[in-house]
Amino acid sequence: MGFDKVKVEVDSMIVIKKLQSPENDRSLIVVIINEIKEKTRRLRSIKFRYILLGANEATHAVASWGERMLSSEKKEDLLQDLQRTQRLKQLGEEN
């Protein structure tokens, strides 16, 4: 989507520690941890924050409701608006 700064809220402190560790992970979720690390390398900034499971469920419920309310055309418009905003921000930072 073109973002270079991301904040991720996670309800598992173990996952946060694995993602922040520079060491190679040897757990059962190693493939997922390594894929996330690889995809986040190109970001300028990524922050992981622990949240309680209940807060995560509430956020997910609101996001799911919003997704159901938007048509696919409106979703595409929203994505384009976000990308334009990101490009404008980048141009402002370059000048």
Buried (B, 14 or more C-beta within 10 A) or exposed (E): EEEEEEEBBBBBEEBBEBBEEEEEBEEEBEEBBEEBBEEBEEEEEBEBEEBEEEEBEEEEEEEEEEEEEEEEEEEEEEEEEEEEEBEEEEEEEEE
